[in-house]
Amino acid sequence: MYKVKVFVTLRESVLDPQGVAVKKALHAMEYKEVDEVRIGKYMELTLTDNTNIDERVKEMCEKILANTVIEDYRYEVEEVVSS
């Protein structure tokens, strides 16, 4: 089995209103050292087959997991060893 960790973030050129709101809240709580906040998504997929794993994961990301017009994604694949 394989665990795929997918990280999706807004592109740098896209305004992140949720991140701005969190930054303001942090500043209101006296965490003034916070300069910027960007909000993203994290997903874990468990796959049973590693055939064309990179191709398949890219396809999943581009079709449903990320909006590639405004978001970037990256992923990590690790083999899960059963004990």
BAFI-3210 file (N, C-alpha, C; in Angstrom, 3 decimals, decimal comma, padded with zeros to 6 digits):
// residues 83
n [1|2|3|4|5|6|7|8|9|10|11|12|13|14|15|16|17|18|19|20|21|22|23|24|25|26|27|28|29|30|31|32|33|34|35|36|37|38|39|40|41|42|43|44|45|46|47|48|49|50|51|52|53|54|55|56|57|58|59|60|61|62|63|64|65|66|67|68|69|70|71|72|73|74|75|76|77|78|79|80|81|82|83]
n.u [000,830|000,279|000,837|-000,293|000,452|-001,114|-000,712|-002,294|-002,262|-003,089|-002,177|000,631|-000,021|-002,688|-005,156|-005,648|-008,219|-009,094|-006,705|-005,856|-007,815|-007,247|-004,669|-005,209|-006,714|-004,769|-002,961|-004,628|-004,646|-002,241|-000,074|002,025|004,241|003,620|003,741|002,582|-000,159|-001,140|-003,667|-004,306|-004,915|-004,831|-004,483|-004,790|-004,222|-004,813|-003,428|-003,761|-002,337|000,627|000,970|001,762|001,751|002,532|001,501|-001,231|-001,844|-001,270|-003,237|-005,565|-005,252|-005,360|-007,876|-009,787|-008,886|-007,504|-007,944|-006,621|-006,436|-006,255|-004,840|-001,923|-000,280|001,331|002,812|003,562|004,794|004,655|005,678|003,692|004,452|003,335|003,091]
n.v [-001,170|002,322|005,578|008,718|012,031|015,010|018,383|021,415|024,700|028,194|030,014|032,241|034,684|035,011|036,498|035,864|035,821|034,478|033,868|036,488|037,268|035,493|036,320|038,925|038,259|036,898|039,012|040,627|039,084|039,580|038,412|039,678|039,210|037,695|037,756|037,031|035,026|032,114|030,086|026,649|023,336|019,966|016,617|013,086|010,205|006,767|004,296|001,263|000,264|000,717|001,225|003,380|005,549|008,274|009,529|008,948|010,213|012,903|013,288|012,982|015,187|017,333|017,018|016,968|017,417|019,841|023,230|024,148|026,591|028,588|027,439|025,769|022,591|019,964|016,783|013,906|010,630|007,666|004,436|002,172|000,097|-002,915|-004,228]
n.w [000,000|-000,472|000,756|-000,036|000,315|-000,123|-000,830|-001,102|-002,203|-002,422|-005,325|-005,375|-006,507|-006,011|-004,047|-000,601|001,265|003,566|004,847|005,397|007,245|009,360|009,999|010,948|013,212|014,711|015,166|016,732|018,959|020,013|018,674|017,093|015,566|013,375|009,991|007,547|006,452|004,876|003,710|003,245|001,866|003,026|002,186|002,591|000,805|000,417|-001,444|-003,228|-005,283|-007,157|-009,813|-012,359|-010,551|-010,136|-012,414|-012,102|-009,635|-010,250|-012,178|-010,586|-008,881|-010,693|-011,800|-009,707|-006,995|-006,772|-007,770|-010,504|-011,744|-009,852|-007,806|-006,546|-006,355|-004,556|-003,909|-001,884|-001,925|-000,110|000,802|002,558|005,107|006,259|009,524]
ca.u [000,000|001,013|000,176|000,026|000,114|-001,328|-000,752|-002,852|-002,186|-003,398|-001,004|001,105|-000,668|-004,106|-005,457|-006,141|-008,972|-009,132|-005,409|-005,858|-008,649|-006,509|-003,568|-005,782|-007,067|-003,514|-002,457|-005,502|-004,284|-000,877|000,971|002,387|005,360|003,097|003,797|001,666|-000,815|-001,746|-004,447|-004,289|-005,598|-003,974|-005,255|-004,051|-004,857|-004,190|-003,570|-003,395|-001,554|001,576|001,089|001,616|001,278|002,690|000,529|-002,584|-002,024|-001,361|-004,565|-006,533|-005,079|-005,783|-009,303|-010,722|-008,341|-007,036|-008,400|-005,312|-006,462|-005,838|-004,110|-000,793|-000,292|002,491|002,462|004,619|004,333|005,470|005,186|003,255|004,879|002,526|003,900]
ca.v [000,000|003,577|006,760|009,925|013,258|016,057|019,730|022,344|026,081|029,223|030,584|033,465|035,848|035,019|037,024|034,852|036,543|033,701|034,091|037,862|037,265|034,789|037,209|039,991|037,661|036,653|040,311|041,055|038,270|040,006|037,689|040,692|038,756|037,002|038,682|036,612|033,733|031,546|028,915|025,625|022,074|018,795|015,385|011,828|009,155|005,454|003,601|-000,145|-000,107|001,762|001,321|004,766|006,297|009,717|009,929|008,855|011,241|014,183|013,316|013,238|016,568|018,280|016,864|017,170|017,811|021,226|024,094|024,553|027,973|029,468|026,700|024,896|021,400|019,081|015,572|012,987|009,229|006,796|003,053|001,806|-001,272|-003,515|-004,960]
ca.w [000,000|-000,577|001,287|-000,796|001,026|-001,120|-000,268|-002,080|-001,726|-003,409|-005,997|-004,727|-007,115|-005,649|-002,718|000,334|002,289|004,811|005,468|005,913|008,450|010,422|010,394|011,780|014,499|015,433|015,630|017,825|020,126|020,356|017,940|016,109|014,736|012,192|008,860|006,500|006,640|003,676|004,089|002,211|002,160|003,142|002,025|002,551|000,012|000,538|-002,715|-003,136|-006,460|-007,505|-011,261|-012,843|-009,381|-010,347|-013,436|-011,533|-008,609|-010,963|-012,795|-009,516|-008,418|-011,722|-012,108|-008,596|-005,697|-006,803|-008,852|-011,020|-012,209|-008,753|-006,776|-006,845|-005,514|-004,533|-003,180|-001,479|-001,914|000,737|000,883|003,892|005,397|007,319|010,508]
c.u [000,879|000,178|000,660|-000,462|000,052|-001,485|-001,222|-002,823|-002,606|-002,103|-000,645|000,380|-002,142|-004,277|-006,071|-006,911|-009,063|-007,816|-005,306|-006,663|-007,925|-005,355|-004,084|-006,145|-005,817|-002,931|-003,298|-005,186|-002,831|000,225|001,413|003,513|004,896|003,010|002,792|001,088|-001,420|-002,432|-004,436|-005,066|-004,553|-004,864|-004,314|-004,864|-004,106|-004,480|-003,085|-002,477|-000,604|001,794|000,798|001,190|001,400|001,661|-000,886|-002,835|-002,118|-002,739|-005,640|-006,470|-005,657|-007,271|-010,216|-010,111|-007,883|-007,691|-007,139|-005,287|-005,919|-004,998|-002,929|-000,923|001,068|002,076|003,706|004,021|005,255|004,829|004,847|003,617|004,020|003,410|003,195]
c.v [001,239|004,703|007,947|011,117|014,379|017,396|020,679|023,746|027,033|029,690|031,901|034,700|035,986|035,520|035,928|035,544|035,793|033,873|035,478|037,931|036,595|035,654|038,324|039,457|037,400|037,960|040,827|040,292|038,509|039,146|038,558|040,247|038,034|038,012|038,324|035,247|033,334|030,252|027,925|024,393|020,958|017,565|014,197|010,816|007,864|004,699|002,164|-000,579|001,029|001,885|002,752|005,717|007,806|010,235|009,968|009,957|012,623|014,348|013,636|014,695|017,550|018,176|017,239|017,741|019,263|021,964|024,728|025,949|028,889|028,771|025,926|023,669|020,722|017,859|014,766|011,597|008,458|005,417|002,757|000,348|-001,820|-004,312|-006,139]
c.w [000,000|000,002|000,461|000,018|-000,012|-000,402|-001,366|-001,467|-002,835|-004,060|-005,325|-005,247|-006,730|-004,215|-001,852|001,458|003,616|005,566|006,086|007,209|009,620|010,918|011,307|013,167|015,335|015,968|016,798|019,107|020,543|019,740|016,765|015,176|013,468|011,050|007,773|006,851|005,305|004,108|002,928|002,645|002,202|003,036|002,068|001,766|000,277|-000,753|-002,570|-004,271|-006,806|-009,017|-011,700|-011,729|-009,581|-011,343|-012,858|-010,493|-009,262|-011,589|-011,747|-009,059|-009,430|-012,045|-010,946|-007,314|-005,631|-007,967|-009,438|-011,632|-011,119|-007,692|-007,366|-005,951|-005,587|-003,745|-002,881|-001,448|-000,989|000,789|002,338|004,110|006,528|008,260|011,067]
res [m|y|k|v|k|v|f|v|t|l|r|e|s|v|l|d|p|q|g|v|a|v|k|k|a|l|h|a|m|e|y|k|e|v|d|e|v|r|i|g|k|y|m|e|l|t|l|t|d|n|t|n|i|d|e|r|v|k|e|m|c|e|k|i|l|a|n|t|v|i|e|d|y|r|y|e|v|e|e|v|v|s|s]
***
